[in-house]
Amino acid sequence: MLQALIAWSLRNVLIVLVTTAGITIAGVYALLHTPVDALPDLSDVQVIVYTDYSGQAPQVVEDQLTYPLSSALLSVPRARVVRGLSFFGASFVYVIFEDGTDIYWARSRVLEYLDTVKGKLPPGVAPTLGPDASGVGWVYQYALSGEQHDLGELRSLQDWYLRYQLAQTPNVAEIASVGGFVKQYQVSVDPQRLQAFDIGLDAVKQAIRAANRDVGARVIEMAEHEYMVRGKGYLR
């Protein structure tokens, strides 16, 4: 067999040379264009659906969020596995797709099926997609510190300034802030007084929402000048 192959190669030198040159060119091209990584991404194509349900027990989250979402996402085209996890106040659903599925196509399909199940979820609950990132993506951490600022000021600096600058960095999928004190306004109510005046918590919430807004009006003309009138009501 080997002698016959050698004899055929000697009789067809041109074909052998052309084939060898083609294989060499293809090998060099593959060597130069094959992506090389110290830690190659071997993770599955997955889309994470996160839903916040503050203050609810894991069993309630499972019954009202995780199970309806997982059942609806089982029908997503090319979905291979659907996993649901329920925690205190949060639900995670992992949709794993077949190999070779485009991640943006997968995310758009998941969004379509989420629209069909929103009516079955509790009022005020909105599921969101996780970041557009690989399951084995790099995670970098940094600490923001300063002796002249407290934890609340440092967290505000991170949330309102640094995170937006870092989000513009190429290949950054998400900026997640941890620690510090998030700026918030708290309203303390007296249950006994609410009961005395026959006022419910929903009425208090509506009053706060109505007060925390700007109101626009028309303009006033004075001395050939127009002045815009508006009521400033946002909490600061």
Residue pairs with C-beta under 8 A, 6 or more apart in sequence:
9 16
39 136
41 134
41 136
42 136
43 134
43 135
43 136
44 80
44 96
44 97
44 99
44 135
45 96
45 97
45 98
45 99
45 100
45 101
45 103
45 106
46 94
46 95
46 96
46 97
46 135
47 94
47 95
47 97
47 103
47 106
47 107
47 110
47 129
47 130
48 92
48 93
48 94
48 95
48 129
48 130
49 69
49 73
49 91
49 92
49 93
49 94
49 95
49 110
49 114
49 127
49 128
49 129
49 130
50 90
50 91
50 92
50 127
50 128
50 129
50 130
51 65
51 69
51 90
51 91
51 92
51 93
51 121
51 125
51 126
51 127
51 128
52 89
52 90
52 125
53 60
53 61
53 64
53 65
53 89
53 90
53 91
53 122
53 125
54 89
55 89
56 64
56 88
56 89
57 88
58 86
58 87
58 88
59 86
61 86
61 87
61 88
61 89
61 90
61 91
62 84
62 86
62 91
64 121
64 122
65 86
65 91
65 121
65 122
65 125
65 127
66 84
66 85
66 86
66 91
66 92
66 93
67 84
68 117
68 120
68 121
69 84
69 91
69 93
69 114
69 117
69 121
69 127
70 82
70 83
70 84
70 93
72 113
72 114
72 116
72 117
72 120
73 79
73 82
73 93
73 95
73 110
73 113
73 114
74 82
75 113
76 82
76 95
76 106
76 109
76 110
76 113
77 109
78 97
78 98
78 101
78 106
78 109
79 95
79 96
79 97
80 96
80 97
80 98
81 94
81 95
81 96
82 93
82 94
82 95
82 96
83 93
83 94
83 96
84 91
84 92
84 93
84 94
85 91
85 92
85 93
85 94
86 92
91 127
93 127
95 106
95 110
97 106
103 132
104 132
107 129
107 132
110 129
111 129
114 127
118 126
118 127
121 127
131 173
131 174
132 173
133 173
133 174
137 173
144 154
144 157
144 158
144 162
145 154
146 154
149 157
150 181
151 179
151 180
151 181
152 180
152 181
152 183
154 180
155 177
155 179
155 180
155 181
155 182
155 183
156 183
158 177
158 180
159 177
159 182
159 183
163 175
163 177
166 172
166 175
167 175
185 235
187 204
187 208
189 201
189 204
194 200
194 201
194 204
211 233
212 233
212 234
212 235
213 233
213 234
214 230
214 231
214 232
214 233
214 234
215 230
215 231
215 233
216 230
216 231
217 228
217 229
217 230
217 231
218 229
219 226
219 227
219 228
219 229
220 226
220 227
220 229
221 227
